[in-house]
Amino acid sequence: MRIGWSISPACLGPTIIEEVIVETKYRLQAGLLIPLPRGASWGIGWVMAACLILFVGETQASHQGHSTHAETERHEITGPGHPIPSLPFQVFLGNGKEGSGVGGLDPADLDAAVQTVIDACVLLLQHRTDYPRFDESLRKNALQQVLIEPTVVNDEGKAFPFLVARTKEPGRVILLISASSLKDKGYLNHPDTLVPVLAREFQWVVSKADTAPKPKTVSLERDLQKAPIRTDQEIKGLPPDERARSLPQLFDNYLRTVDDQRSLEGQSSYEVGSSVPVPPTQSDSTTKLYEIRVREALQKIVREPYFEEHTPKAVRSLLNGTVWNVAFVKIDQRDWATRTRVLSEEKAVLVGEPSRRIQPAAILVNIHRTAAPDDPFYQDTQGLPMGALSADQLARVIALEIQHNIQDKSLSGHTAQDALTAPK
């Protein structure tokens, strides 16, 4: 059966799924999602699902709970707001959602959390030119309030350090902060250490507040039933050359190496080892350049003994259907260098013969971004933009991203989060 789909940006994304694929806001999407019934009804459901194809599109666990709906009313504020000098929003304390608990906090901890966040915001304001997302949120008046709760949970009940939720007022959001997380991570009464962490959350503040129209996506096709995926046991027994021969077969009908939004069309590229952007010679020259580089990197991952020894999950995931999209993207509204976006369990697809139920993932590489010090591949990139990496460097980046971030079961909060914004 050959399944065709046209992806709607509303399904995807941070996406950023705001957290299945194509990270999606622009909205970059990992692929097409087909809701499938379980048990004996799977066969019938598979046929009917072809008419209901969804495309769901994207980091790290701290962003998995970002909400896609206006839900300010779900958070009860206790007491007056705490103003921050020269800032248009206040900091409030809240009870959190019912059943979220207090996280072993006493009143002194909650007071310390409020003061720490206030002091961190003051530091951000004093150095706002160093934190462009924070500065942008102030210029757009995007943040309505900061709400500190004992424990912050998403709709599925999973706890997160931070969560951004839209309000009923277009273009405004609230930032939820977990007091118990601040305490556990040693941020209480240390606003200077909280500043870089809090600053990163403002990319989600800006993203969630964005009300600009989303662009259309291109129509893609995958032959899910005939995808030549392998079992983990088969992969383990394959010699390197056989693994390398298996990969091109997946390129033909399953594993995509270009993003569905074609975000690199007309964009600049980089020569390997250089941070200087190079204008494209043709509208699709950058897209083709990085598709070739990604495929070369993936071949290295499945063939070279280094990756089998150090990142075995990456080798398996590329050949067993877990990953169905690895691509460079241009997402100026995101500060990350790489992201993994996994389809939620209820959006899993049937792949191969015999059919296997899989939650496929997209691995996104943000072309102009550099690695952060806490990225596992930071040393490998030598401070270069992702687009300037050699195939050898890129292979390590992709392998480490998969090894660290692919999960056997995705979290629906994560897959719904990071919608990618289209390039201007």
C-alpha positions as CSV (number, residue, x, y, z in Angstrom):
1,M,0.0,0.0,0.0
2,R,1.4,3.4,-0.9
3,I,0.3,6.2,1.4
4,G,0.3,9.8,0.2
5,W,-0.2,12.8,2.5
6,S,-0.5,16.5,2.5
7,I,0.8,17.8,5.9
8,S,-1.1,20.6,7.7
9,P,1.0,22.9,9.8
10,A,-1.6,22.9,12.5
11,C,-0.6,19.3,13.2
12,L,3.0,19.8,14.1
13,G,5.8,21.3,16.7
14,P,9.7,23.4,20.9
15,T,7.9,22.1,17.4
16,I,8.5,22.3,17.0
17,I,3.7,18.0,17.7
18,E,5.0,21.6,19.6
19,E,7.2,19.1,20.8
20,V,5.8,14.8,15.1
21,I,7.9,16.3,12.8
22,V,8.3,19.0,10.6
23,E,10.3,20.8,15.3
24,T,6.3,22.1,12.2
25,K,6.2,26.1,13.7
26,Y,7.1,26.8,10.4
27,R,5.8,23.8,11.0
28,L,8.5,21.3,10.3
29,Q,7.3,17.8,10.4
30,A,8.8,14.4,10.7
31,G,6.3,12.7,8.5
32,L,2.7,11.5,8.3
33,L,1.0,10.2,11.2
34,I,-1.8,7.7,11.0
35,P,-3.9,7.1,14.1
36,L,-4.3,3.3,14.5
37,P,-6.7,1.3,16.6
38,R,-5.3,-1.5,18.6
39,G,-6.0,-5.2,18.7
40,A,-8.0,-7.1,16.1
41,S,-9.3,-3.9,14.6
42,W,-5.8,-2.7,13.3
43,G,-6.4,-4.0,9.8
44,I,-9.6,-2.2,9.3
45,G,-8.2,0.9,11.0
46,W,-5.2,1.0,8.7
47,V,-7.4,1.2,5.6
48,M,-9.7,3.9,7.1
49,A,-6.7,5.8,8.5
50,A,-5.5,6.6,5.0
51,C,-8.3,9.1,4.8
52,L,-7.4,10.7,8.1
53,I,-3.6,11.2,7.8
54,L,-2.1,13.6,10.2
55,F,1.2,15.0,10.1
56,V,2.6,15.7,13.5
57,G,5.8,17.4,14.0
58,E,9.7,18.3,17.7
59,T,14.7,18.8,22.4
60,Q,15.0,18.2,25.4
61,A,12.9,17.0,28.2
62,S,12.5,20.3,29.9
63,H,10.3,21.5,27.0
64,Q,8.2,18.4,26.5
65,G,5.2,19.9,28.3
66,H,4.7,23.2,26.5
67,S,1.0,23.6,26.0
68,T,-0.7,24.2,22.7
69,H,-4.0,25.6,24.1
70,A,-5.1,28.6,26.2
71,E,-5.1,27.2,29.7
72,T,-4.5,30.1,32.0
73,E,-7.8,29.4,33.7
74,R,-6.4,26.0,34.9
75,H,-3.8,27.7,37.1
76,E,-5.0,29.2,40.4
77,I,-3.1,32.2,41.6
78,T,-2.6,32.7,45.4
79,G,-2.0,36.2,46.6
80,P,-0.9,39.4,44.9
81,G,1.6,39.7,42.2
82,H,5.2,40.7,42.8
83,P,6.3,43.5,40.4
84,I,9.7,43.6,38.8
85,P,11.2,47.1,38.3
86,S,11.0,48.3,34.7
87,L,9.4,45.0,33.5
88,P,5.7,44.8,32.2
89,F,4.9,41.5,33.9
90,Q,4.7,40.3,37.5
91,V,5.6,37.1,39.3
92,F,2.8,35.2,41.0
93,L,2.5,32.1,43.2
94,G,0.1,29.4,42.3
95,N,-1.2,26.2,43.7
96,G,-0.6,24.2,40.5
97,K,-3.0,21.7,38.9
98,E,-5.0,19.5,41.1
99,G,-3.0,16.5,42.2
100,S,0.4,17.9,41.3
101,G,1.4,18.1,44.9
102,V,3.7,20.6,46.7
103,G,7.0,18.8,46.0
104,G,8.2,18.8,49.6
105,L,8.4,22.6,49.8
106,D,7.8,24.9,52.7
107,P,6.7,28.5,52.6
108,A,10.4,29.7,52.9
109,D,11.2,27.7,49.7
110,L,8.3,29.3,47.8
111,D,9.3,32.8,48.9
112,A,12.9,32.0,47.9
113,A,11.7,30.8,44.5
114,V,9.8,34.1,43.9
115,Q,12.7,36.2,44.9
116,T,15.2,34.2,42.8
117,V,13.1,34.5,39.7
118,I,12.6,38.2,40.3
119,D,16.3,38.7,40.7
120,A,17.1,36.6,37.6
121,C,14.7,38.7,35.6
122,V,16.4,41.9,36.8
123,L,19.7,40.5,35.7
124,L,18.3,39.6,32.3
125,L,17.0,43.1,31.9
126,Q,20.3,44.6,32.8
127,H,21.9,42.5,30.1
128,R,19.0,42.3,27.7
129,T,21.2,42.8,24.6
130,D,23.0,39.6,25.5
131,Y,19.7,37.7,25.5
132,P,17.9,38.4,22.2
133,R,14.8,36.2,22.9
134,F,14.2,37.9,26.2
135,D,14.6,41.3,24.5
136,E,12.2,40.2,21.7
137,S,9.6,39.1,24.2
138,L,9.7,42.5,25.9
139,R,9.4,44.4,22.6
140,K,6.4,42.3,21.6
141,N,4.9,42.4,25.2
142,A,4.5,38.6,24.8
143,L,4.7,37.6,28.5
144,Q,1.6,38.3,30.5
145,Q,2.9,36.9,33.8
146,V,5.2,34.4,35.4
147,L,3.5,31.9,37.6
148,I,5.5,29.8,40.1
149,E,3.9,26.6,41.2
150,P,5.1,24.0,43.6
151,T,5.2,21.5,40.7
152,V,4.5,22.2,37.1
153,V,2.8,19.4,35.1
154,N,1.4,19.1,31.6
155,D,-1.9,17.7,30.6
156,E,-0.6,14.2,30.9
157,G,0.5,14.8,34.5
158,K,4.3,14.8,33.7
159,A,6.4,17.3,35.7
160,F,8.6,19.9,34.0
161,P,10.9,22.7,35.2
162,F,9.3,25.2,32.9
163,L,6.2,25.3,30.7
164,V,4.8,28.1,28.5
165,A,1.0,28.3,27.9
166,R,-1.0,30.5,25.7
167,T,-3.7,32.7,27.2
168,K,-7.1,33.7,25.8
169,E,-5.5,37.0,24.7
170,P,-3.8,36.6,21.3
171,G,-0.1,37.1,21.4
172,R,0.2,36.7,25.2
173,V,1.5,33.7,27.2
174,I,2.3,32.8,30.7
175,L,5.5,31.2,31.9
176,L,5.1,28.5,34.5
177,I,8.1,27.7,36.7
178,S,8.4,24.7,39.1
179,A,9.6,25.8,42.5
180,S,10.5,22.2,43.4
181,S,12.7,22.0,40.3
182,L,14.4,25.2,41.2
183,K,15.1,23.8,44.6
184,D,16.3,20.4,43.4
185,K,18.7,21.9,40.9
186,G,20.2,24.4,43.4
187,Y,18.8,27.6,41.8
188,L,17.1,28.9,44.9
189,N,18.9,32.1,46.1
190,H,21.3,31.8,43.2
191,P,19.7,34.0,40.4
192,D,23.0,34.3,38.5
193,T,23.0,30.5,37.8
194,L,19.3,30.6,36.9
195,V,19.8,33.4,34.3
196,P,21.1,31.3,31.3
197,V,18.5,28.6,31.9
198,L,15.6,31.1,32.2
199,A,16.9,33.0,29.2
200,R,16.5,29.9,27.0
201,E,12.9,29.6,28.0
202,F,12.1,32.9,26.3
203,Q,12.5,31.3,22.9
204,W,9.3,29.4,23.8
205,V,7.7,32.6,25.1
206,V,8.2,34.2,21.8
207,S,7.3,31.1,19.8
208,K,4.0,30.4,21.7
209,A,3.0,34.1,21.4
210,D,3.5,34.2,17.7
211,T,0.2,34.5,15.8
212,A,1.6,34.8,12.3
213,P,0.0,32.6,9.6
214,K,1.8,29.3,9.1
215,P,3.0,28.4,5.6
216,K,1.7,25.4,3.6
217,T,3.7,22.3,3.6
218,V,4.8,20.2,0.6
219,S,3.1,16.9,-0.2
220,L,5.2,13.8,0.5
221,E,4.8,10.1,0.1
222,R,6.1,7.1,1.9
223,D,5.5,3.4,1.2
224,L,5.1,2.3,4.8
225,Q,4.2,-1.2,4.1
226,K,7.2,-1.9,1.8
227,A,9.8,-0.1,3.9
228,P,12.7,-2.5,4.3
229,I,13.2,-2.0,8.0
230,R,15.2,-4.6,10.0
231,T,14.7,-6.0,13.5
232,D,17.3,-5.2,16.1
233,Q,18.4,-8.8,16.1
234,E,18.9,-8.7,12.4
235,I,20.9,-5.5,12.6
236,K,23.1,-6.9,15.3
237,G,24.1,-9.7,13.0
238,L,24.7,-7.6,9.9
239,P,28.3,-6.9,8.8
240,P,29.1,-3.2,8.3
241,D,29.0,-3.4,4.5
242,E,25.6,-5.0,4.6
243,R,24.3,-2.3,6.9
244,A,25.6,0.3,4.5
245,R,23.8,-1.4,1.6
246,S,20.5,-1.5,3.6
247,L,20.4,2.3,4.2
248,P,19.9,3.4,0.5
249,Q,16.9,1.1,0.3
250,L,15.3,3.1,3.1
251,F,16.2,6.4,1.4
252,D,14.0,5.2,-1.5
253,N,10.7,4.9,0.3
254,Y,11.0,5.7,4.0
255,L,13.9,7.6,5.5
256,R,13.7,11.3,4.3
257,T,16.8,13.6,4.3
258,V,15.0,16.8,3.4
259,D,12.6,18.7,5.6
260,D,9.0,18.8,4.5
261,Q,8.9,22.6,4.7
262,R,11.9,23.0,2.3
263,S,13.2,25.6,4.7
264,L,16.7,25.7,2.9
265,E,15.3,26.8,-0.4
266,G,17.1,29.9,-1.5
267,Q,19.2,30.0,1.7
268,S,22.9,30.3,2.1
269,S,25.2,27.4,2.8
270,Y,28.7,27.0,4.3
271,E,31.9,25.6,3.1
272,V,33.2,22.9,5.5
273,G,35.1,24.5,8.3
274,S,34.0,28.1,7.5
275,S,31.6,30.3,9.4
276,V,31.0,32.6,6.3
277,P,27.7,32.0,4.6
278,V,27.8,31.4,0.9
279,P,24.9,32.6,-1.3
280,P,23.2,29.8,-3.3
281,T,23.8,29.4,-7.0
282,Q,20.3,28.0,-7.5
283,S,17.2,28.1,-5.4
284,D,17.6,24.4,-4.5
285,S,21.4,24.2,-4.4
286,T,21.6,24.4,-0.6
287,T,18.9,21.8,-0.1
288,K,20.7,19.4,-2.4
289,L,24.1,20.1,-0.8
290,Y,22.9,19.2,2.7
291,E,20.9,16.3,1.6
292,I,24.1,14.8,0.2
293,R,26.0,15.6,3.4
294,V,23.3,14.1,5.6
295,R,23.3,10.9,3.6
296,E,27.0,10.6,3.7
297,A,27.0,11.1,7.5
298,L,24.3,8.5,7.9
299,Q,26.3,6.0,5.9
300,K,29.2,6.5,8.2
301,I,27.0,5.9,11.2
302,V,25.7,2.5,10.0
303,R,29.1,1.4,8.5
304,E,31.9,2.5,10.8
305,P,32.8,0.4,13.9
306,Y,33.2,3.6,16.0
307,F,29.4,4.2,16.0
308,E,28.5,0.6,16.6
309,E,30.6,0.7,19.7
310,H,29.8,4.2,21.1
311,T,26.3,4.9,19.7
312,P,24.7,1.6,19.0
313,K,21.2,3.0,19.5
314,A,21.8,5.4,16.6
315,V,22.8,2.5,14.3
316,R,19.7,0.5,15.2
317,S,17.4,3.5,15.0
318,L,18.4,4.3,11.4
319,L,17.8,0.7,10.2
320,N,14.8,-0.4,12.3
321,G,12.4,2.3,11.3
322,T,12.6,4.4,14.5
323,V,14.0,7.4,12.5
324,W,12.2,8.4,9.4
325,N,13.5,11.9,8.8
326,V,17.0,13.3,9.3
327,A,17.4,16.8,7.8
328,F,19.0,20.2,8.0
329,V,16.5,23.0,8.7
330,K,16.6,26.7,9.0
331,I,14.6,27.8,12.0
332,D,15.7,31.3,13.1
333,Q,13.1,31.2,15.9
334,R,14.9,28.3,17.6
335,D,18.2,28.6,19.4
336,W,19.0,24.8,19.5
337,A,21.5,23.2,17.2
338,T,19.7,19.8,17.0
339,R,16.3,18.4,18.0
340,T,14.6,15.0,18.1
341,R,10.9,14.8,17.5
342,V,9.1,11.6,18.3
343,L,5.6,10.7,17.2
344,S,3.2,10.2,20.1
345,E,2.2,6.6,20.9
346,E,-1.4,7.1,19.7
347,K,-0.1,8.4,16.4
348,A,2.1,5.4,15.7
349,V,2.3,3.9,12.2
350,L,2.4,0.4,10.8
351,V,5.7,-0.2,8.9
352,G,7.2,-3.1,7.0
353,E,6.2,-6.7,6.2
354,P,5.2,-8.1,8.6
355,S,3.8,-4.8,10.0
356,R,5.5,-3.3,13.1
357,R,3.9,-0.5,15.1
358,I,6.5,2.3,15.3
359,Q,6.6,5.8,16.8
360,P,8.9,7.4,14.2
361,A,11.2,10.3,14.9
362,A,12.7,13.2,13.0
363,I,16.2,14.4,13.7
364,L,16.6,18.1,12.9
365,V,19.8,20.0,12.5
366,N,19.5,23.8,12.6
367,I,21.9,25.0,9.9
368,H,23.0,28.4,11.3
369,R,23.2,27.4,15.0
370,T,26.2,26.4,17.0
371,A,26.3,23.8,19.7
372,A,25.8,24.8,23.3
373,P,28.3,23.8,25.9
374,D,25.9,21.2,27.4
375,D,25.3,19.5,24.0
376,P,27.0,16.0,24.0
377,F,28.7,16.9,20.6
378,Y,29.9,20.3,21.7
379,Q,33.6,19.4,21.4
380,D,33.2,17.8,18.0
381,T,31.8,20.9,16.4
382,Q,34.7,23.2,17.3
383,G,32.4,26.3,17.5
384,L,31.2,26.0,13.9
385,P,27.7,26.4,12.7
386,M,26.0,23.1,12.1
387,G,26.0,23.8,8.3
388,A,29.8,24.1,8.3
389,L,30.5,20.6,9.7
390,S,32.2,18.0,7.7
391,A,30.4,14.7,7.1
392,D,32.5,13.1,9.8
393,Q,31.6,15.8,12.3
394,L,28.0,15.7,11.3
395,A,27.9,11.9,11.7
396,R,29.0,12.3,15.3
397,V,26.4,15.0,16.0
398,I,23.5,13.0,14.5
399,A,24.6,9.8,16.3
400,L,24.9,11.5,19.6
401,E,21.6,13.2,19.2
402,I,19.9,9.9,18.5
403,Q,21.7,8.1,21.2
404,H,20.8,10.6,23.9
405,N,17.3,11.7,22.8
406,I,15.5,8.8,21.1
407,Q,13.0,7.3,23.4
408,D,11.2,3.9,23.1
409,K,8.0,5.7,24.0
410,S,7.4,9.3,23.3
411,L,5.7,11.8,25.5
412,S,2.7,13.4,23.9
413,G,3.6,16.7,25.5
414,H,6.9,16.6,23.8
415,T,5.6,15.6,20.4
416,A,3.1,18.4,20.5
417,Q,5.4,21.2,21.2
418,D,7.9,22.6,18.8
419,A,6.2,23.9,15.7
420,L,8.8,25.4,13.5
421,T,8.4,28.9,12.1
422,A,8.8,29.3,8.4
423,P,11.7,31.4,7.1
424,K,10.7,35.0,6.3
